[in-house]
Amino acid sequence: MITAIVFVNADVARIPEVAQEIAALDGVSEVYSVTGEIDLVAMVRVRTHDAVADVVADQLNKVDGVLGTETHIAFRAYSRHDLEAAFAIGADDDGD
């Protein structure tokens, strides 16, 4: 699975609509509105690099109100949730 983090600059007057349209695209798992120099962060999770191009270049960039994007491909995921789950394998939840 390939994860791409897409920074999105959007028309300020359309941020909620842009976020909803992006979130509805196949391959987009979540969209966050954020503070700072960008307006939205979209998480794209797909199987191939070609699919990243399909989602970002062919669909996301064409959403009305998207002014520009910057895409970052993740190499590895370091998640506290994932690490805790790995160390909890075989642990009893009821304290027995």
C-alpha positions as CSV (number, residue, x, y, z in Angstrom):
1,M,0.0,0.0,0.0
2,I,1.3,3.4,-0.9
3,T,0.4,6.4,1.2
4,A,0.6,9.9,-0.2
5,I,0.2,13.0,1.9
6,V,-1.2,15.8,-0.2
7,F,-1.0,19.4,0.9
8,V,-3.8,21.4,-0.8
9,N,-4.2,25.1,-1.2
10,A,-7.8,25.9,-1.8
11,D,-10.1,28.9,-2.5
12,V,-10.8,30.1,1.0
13,A,-14.5,30.7,0.3
14,R,-14.8,27.0,-0.7
15,I,-12.7,25.1,1.8
16,P,-15.5,23.0,3.2
17,E,-16.9,22.1,-0.2
18,V,-13.4,21.3,-1.6
19,A,-12.6,19.1,1.4
20,Q,-15.9,17.2,0.9
21,E,-15.3,16.7,-2.8
22,I,-11.7,15.5,-2.2
23,A,-12.9,13.1,0.6
24,A,-15.4,11.5,-1.8
25,L,-12.6,10.5,-4.3
26,D,-11.7,6.8,-4.5
27,G,-8.3,6.4,-2.9
28,V,-8.7,9.3,-0.5
29,S,-9.0,8.0,3.1
30,E,-9.3,11.3,5.0
31,V,-9.0,15.0,4.6
32,Y,-8.1,17.5,7.3
33,S,-8.5,21.2,7.4
34,V,-5.4,22.7,9.0
35,T,-3.8,25.9,10.1
36,G,-0.7,27.3,8.5
37,E,0.4,27.9,4.9
38,I,-1.8,25.2,3.5
39,D,-5.6,24.8,3.8
40,L,-6.2,21.0,3.6
41,V,-4.2,17.8,4.0
42,A,-5.5,14.8,2.1
43,M,-4.4,11.2,2.8
44,V,-4.3,9.1,-0.3
45,R,-3.9,5.3,0.2
46,V,-3.6,3.3,-3.0
47,R,-1.8,0.2,-4.4
48,T,0.4,1.6,-7.1
49,H,2.3,4.8,-8.0
50,D,0.2,5.1,-11.1
51,A,-2.9,5.1,-8.9
52,V,-1.4,8.1,-6.9
53,A,-1.1,9.9,-10.2
54,D,-4.7,9.0,-11.1
55,V,-6.0,10.3,-7.8
56,V,-3.9,13.4,-7.4
57,A,-3.2,14.6,-11.0
58,D,-6.3,13.4,-12.7
59,Q,-8.9,14.0,-10.0
60,L,-7.9,15.9,-6.9
61,N,-6.2,18.7,-8.8
62,K,-9.3,19.2,-11.0
63,V,-11.7,19.7,-8.0
64,D,-13.2,23.2,-8.4
65,G,-11.5,25.4,-5.8
66,V,-8.2,23.6,-5.6
67,L,-5.5,26.2,-6.3
68,G,-2.4,24.0,-6.0
69,T,-1.1,20.8,-4.4
70,E,2.2,19.4,-3.0
71,T,2.4,15.6,-2.8
72,H,4.7,13.6,-0.4
73,I,5.1,9.8,-0.6
74,A,5.5,8.1,2.7
75,F,8.4,5.6,3.1
76,R,7.5,4.1,6.5
77,A,4.7,4.5,9.0
78,Y,5.6,5.0,12.7
79,S,2.4,4.9,14.6
80,R,2.1,4.7,18.4
81,H,-1.2,2.8,17.8
82,D,0.6,0.2,15.6
83,L,3.4,-0.2,18.1
84,E,1.1,-0.7,21.0
85,A,-1.0,-3.2,19.1
86,A,2.2,-5.2,18.2
87,F,3.3,-5.4,21.8
88,A,-0.2,-6.3,23.0
89,I,-0.3,-9.5,21.0
90,G,-1.4,-12.3,23.3
91,A,-2.1,-9.9,26.2
92,D,-5.4,-10.3,28.1
93,D,-7.7,-7.3,28.1
94,D,-9.6,-8.5,31.2
95,G,-6.5,-8.7,33.4
96,D,-6.5,-12.5,33.8
